[in-house]
Amino acid sequence: MKKQTKYIFVVGGVISGVGKGVTSSSLGLILKNRGLKVTAIKIDPYINVDAGTMNPTEHGEVFVLKDGDETDQDMGNYERFLDLNLTRINYMTTGRVYKAVIEKERNLEYKGKCVEVVPHIPLEVIKRIEEAGKNSKADVVVIEIGGTIGEYQNMLFLEAARMMKLSHPKDVVFVMVSYLPTPQKVGEMKTKPTQHAVRTLNASGIQPDFLIARADVVLDNKRKEKISLFCNMPVDRVISAPDVDSIYDIPLNFEKEKLSDKLCDILNVSHKKSDAKAWKKWKNFAKYAHNGKHTVKIAMIGKYFETGDFILSDSYLSVIEAIKYSSYTQNRKPVMTWLNSVDFEKNPTKLKELKKYDGIIIPGGFGSRGVEGNLKAIKFARENKIPYFGLCYGMQMMVIEYARNVLGLKDANTREVNPNSKNMVIDVMESQKEILKNNSYGGSMRLGAYKAVLREGTIAKEAYAKKEIEERHRHRYEVNPAFIGELEVKGFVFSGSSPDGHLMEIAELPKNKHPFFLGTQFHPEFLARPLSPHPLFTAFIKACINKKK
Ligand code: GLN
């Protein structure tokens, strides 16, 4: 008999930002650990067809999938927790769903019917969910519905979930991630907002099977009983999820409440005993996060400061996680400090402060703001032999800095910043020219996984320990081939390039000139995983630790 795919919908109650993404990832992980094949889907209720056109301060990092889809940062959490490569079908937005329905209507695929919001939109959503499950031959599909219960935007997705439950009553489970506040003056944890959230969900025809109770501390039995009574679920389905210092503890905490047993029971799936070996590996990894004895100090230079510091960690989430994994394997706790590139422009004496750090990263970015500050910081790192790692824009900046200060091309620049430069060392890719002329910005960069070949005797080759690599990209500009010869004569090394040799993928200085001065045109951070840190990040962290010594 064909086995039936199971679906777990994760929805949020009370407030946003309480970790639906890591909850979904953790649910996936504990089920994977029971021998089940899991995949995950993120539904974002906005109209944007993808996350690519959004400013990271609005929506956090844009996570790029292997197939080039520009998605929400939660997709990165799923890939990292579940060690999976997801694809376009695993990501959905209102815009994407409507666009598909409208295109079908134009192609007469509804065969003359009146196409209506209900049921045609939810049916399209269901079709996509089922397809994602089928594509990855999943036993369980975890579907996270973005937003919070009670808002208008995600209603049609809830409707899809309700319809799925109706047609597969035994195969669909609902998990609500809620928040229980403890008002300071009252001093008691309150369940009422959660009760209301569950009632609102009930109004959509959905009864949650589990309640993940986010709070600053562990829930006591009294609270669990109250939720059980008023929210209509057995008390053992109320799962306490207290604040944690490290998100990687969450799956471990869930298992303290035997959540995978309970989920397997209710889904009625045949599962194995917990994979002790895999679990031990995860536990060991999670333990590192609490190891504070030895540190490595990294300066991250960025520009998305205007909405307050808290947003920065969202804008560069994958970079931060990649640094963590590589630091942990070196038995170090990374201490990251955000520096605003614009500050180096106004106040060059600030550059000296860079000496305090063991290494510097300039991550991806767009536009001209902060560029001159970045270039000053890179010059300082190069001249003072501070390990430097440039990611995408950070590599392009590295080339510009070298061209200006070593090749003496004073106005060297990227076309993105100065279209009148005489020394356009970073120029728009041939394939991008038409696209930019037509202003067709959405989903049109060089996106997703591309192969690159590495040059012998370089830091890159040594780090990867293989000849050919595949990494994810998101850019429109590239190193201008006209300047490669001149740069190389002056000691710059292009240690990775596209297999046809046209596009420069990695740039570095030889080890005898600088301990680690390396940049990548791609985004290595998208492939860093908890149990398999990224080799370039590890090489960078090792260089940082050496500098410390
Ligand atoms: N703005 C640069 C480009 O488009 C770099 C992009 C990035 O850092 N992701 O090429």
Boltz pocket constraint, residues with backbone or C-beta under 6 A from the ligand:
constraints:
  - pocket:
      binder: B
      contacts: [[A, 363], [A, 364], [A, 365], [A, 366], [A, 367], [A, 391], [A, 392], [A, 393], [A, 394], [A, 416], [A, 474], [A, 475], [A, 476], [A, 477], [A, 478]]
      max_distance: 6.0
